[in-house]
């Protein structure tokens, strides 16, 4: 799975058939500690300590940009790359179980990526 697009590198050159690959995707669960109290039937309140509360799920992912598909397949070094963090989308049907696919879908919605072609 990859995306093909025109890529303007930070070094000042353009690759008309650049090949973008999600090379790493990690699901991260954000947890916070919260104080809780217990209220008894008689109305008395007892501090109970802290519990872990899940606040969000995020995907941290890395994108490697190659000059073209052949360069990627031949094991050449990427010409560019970047990392992003996006929220996990758990409302996408079957796609919600594929975090790498979510990364590609996110990229295709971003400025400069809307013309990217699935490879």
C-alpha positions as CSV (number, residue, x, y, z in Angstrom):
1,X,0.0,0.0,0.0
2,X,1.3,3.4,-0.9
3,X,0.3,6.7,-2.6
4,X,1.8,8.2,-5.7
5,X,1.8,12.0,-6.1
6,X,3.8,15.0,-7.2
7,X,6.2,15.9,-4.3
8,X,8.1,19.2,-3.8
9,X,11.0,18.4,-1.6
10,X,12.5,20.7,1.0
11,X,15.7,20.5,-0.9
12,X,14.1,22.3,-3.8
13,X,13.4,19.6,-6.4
14,X,10.1,18.1,-7.6
15,X,9.4,14.4,-8.1
16,X,6.4,13.9,-10.5
17,X,5.9,10.2,-9.5
18,X,6.9,10.3,-5.8
19,X,6.0,7.2,-3.8
20,X,4.7,7.8,-0.2
21,X,4.8,4.9,2.2
22,X,3.5,4.7,5.7
23,X,6.6,3.0,7.2
24,X,5.4,2.9,10.8
25,X,2.1,3.2,12.6
26,X,1.7,3.0,16.4
27,X,-1.6,3.1,18.3
28,X,-1.3,5.1,21.5
29,X,-3.8,5.2,24.3
30,X,-3.8,8.4,26.3
31,X,-4.5,7.8,30.0
32,X,-5.1,10.3,32.8
33,X,-5.3,9.6,36.5
34,X,-8.6,10.8,38.1
35,X,-9.6,11.0,41.8
36,X,-12.8,9.1,42.6
37,X,-15.0,9.1,45.7
38,X,-17.5,6.5,46.8
39,X,-20.9,7.5,48.1
40,X,-22.5,5.1,50.5
41,X,-26.2,4.4,50.9
42,X,-26.3,6.6,54.0
43,X,-24.9,9.5,52.0
44,X,-21.4,9.4,53.5
45,X,-18.6,10.1,51.1
46,X,-15.3,8.2,51.2
47,X,-12.3,9.2,49.1
48,X,-11.2,6.1,47.3
49,X,-8.0,7.1,45.5
50,X,-7.2,7.3,41.8
51,X,-8.1,5.3,38.7
52,X,-6.8,5.3,35.2
53,X,-9.3,6.9,32.7
54,X,-8.8,6.5,28.9
55,X,-9.0,9.9,27.4
56,X,-8.2,9.1,23.7
57,X,-6.7,6.8,21.2
58,X,-4.2,8.3,18.7
59,X,-2.2,7.0,15.8
60,X,1.4,8.1,15.6
61,X,2.7,7.4,12.1
62,X,5.8,8.0,9.9
63,X,5.7,8.6,6.1
64,X,8.7,8.0,3.9
65,X,8.8,9.7,0.5
66,X,10.7,8.0,-2.3
67,X,11.6,9.4,-5.7
68,X,9.4,6.7,-7.3
69,X,8.1,3.2,-6.8
70,X,11.2,1.6,-8.2
71,X,13.4,3.4,-5.7
72,X,11.2,2.2,-2.8
73,X,11.1,-1.4,-4.1
74,X,14.9,-1.4,-4.7
75,X,15.5,-0.4,-1.0
76,X,16.9,3.0,-1.8
77,X,16.8,5.7,0.9
78,X,13.8,8.0,1.1
79,X,14.2,11.5,-0.3
80,X,12.0,13.0,2.4
81,X,9.6,12.1,5.2
82,X,7.6,13.3,8.2
83,X,5.7,12.1,11.2
84,X,2.1,12.9,12.3
85,X,-0.3,12.1,15.1
86,X,-4.0,11.7,14.3
87,X,-7.0,10.6,16.4
88,X,-8.1,7.0,15.9
89,X,-11.4,7.0,13.9
90,X,-13.5,4.2,15.4
91,X,-16.5,5.1,13.2
92,X,-15.3,3.8,9.9
93,X,-16.8,0.3,9.8
94,X,-14.2,-2.3,8.8
95,X,-11.5,0.4,8.3
96,X,-11.4,1.2,12.0
97,X,-9.5,-2.1,12.5
98,X,-6.7,-1.1,10.0
99,X,-4.7,1.8,11.5
100,X,-2.4,1.9,8.4
101,X,-5.3,2.4,6.1
102,X,-6.6,5.2,8.4
103,X,-3.2,6.9,7.9
104,X,-3.5,6.7,4.1
105,X,-7.1,7.9,4.2
106,X,-6.1,10.9,6.4
107,X,-3.3,11.8,4.0
108,X,-5.6,11.8,1.0
109,X,-7.8,14.4,2.7
110,X,-4.9,16.9,3.3
111,X,-3.9,19.8,1.1
112,X,-1.4,18.7,-1.5
113,X,-2.5,15.0,-1.2
114,X,-6.0,15.1,-2.7
115,X,-4.7,14.0,-6.1
116,X,-2.6,11.2,-4.7
117,X,-3.3,7.8,-6.4
118,X,-3.4,4.5,-4.5
119,X,-0.7,2.1,-5.4
